[in-house]
Amino acid sequence: MFVPPPQRGKHGVVASPRKETPEEAGAALIVVDMLNPYEHEDADPLAESVAGTIEPIAGLVATARERELPVIYVNDNYGDWNSSPDELAQRAMAGAHPELVEPLLPPDDAMFVLKARHTIFYETPLNYLLTQIGAEAVVLAGQVTEQCILYSALDAYVRHLEVRIPRDAVAHIHADLADAALQMMERNMGSRIAPSSEVDALFGLPGGSERRSG
């Protein structure tokens, strides 16, 4: 069982103690860069793709919380090293597409990690956090499939973490590059690519199916 962290700091959340038995280790849901004001280059095609991912991502967050699995939001700080999770959320809500932000605002019991580059692992405490909560697999949802999701999947793979990608819960800018990225993650990294409806398979819960492409 995942025990939520005790408090949220200005720049993130304190992690829970490490799980003590291998049987308790499992998957963590990581929501990537969904606090986005959509005021950057290529924001329009990205927002169009994001619109189709809101419901699947919200469903994954709800399922993870219901089953007491860890939920971690990792978000770009947009160069502002004095920003907090709440400030990033406010900035995103004041942006061009608050309707894409509001349904996925981080719940109070979610952990939060700031990043500055494309991968969720580069110079962040995420790897240590995953170790502390006993996660051996990551379910990556969010944006952008051919950028941050791809690079983060590779970083997870080289850290010997299992990677699982809900195909309908990742958003793209370029559809052709996104398709190629999903193929690379599946073939080169052994990632599980599945629709978000296959929650047991994605979270590694009893009853989950064998690896299959979405």
Secondary structure, DSSP 4 states (H G I P E B T S, - for coil): -PPPPS-EETTEEPPPPPPSSGGG-EEEEEEES------STTHHHHHHHHHTTHHHHHHHHHHHHHTT--EEEEEE-TT-TT--HHHHHHHHHTSS-HHHHGGGPPPTT-EEEEESSSSSSTTSSHHHHHHHHTEEEEEEEEE-IIIIIHHHHHHHHHTT-EEEEEGGGEE-SSHHHHHHHHHHHHHHH--EEE-TT-HHHHHT-TTPPPP---
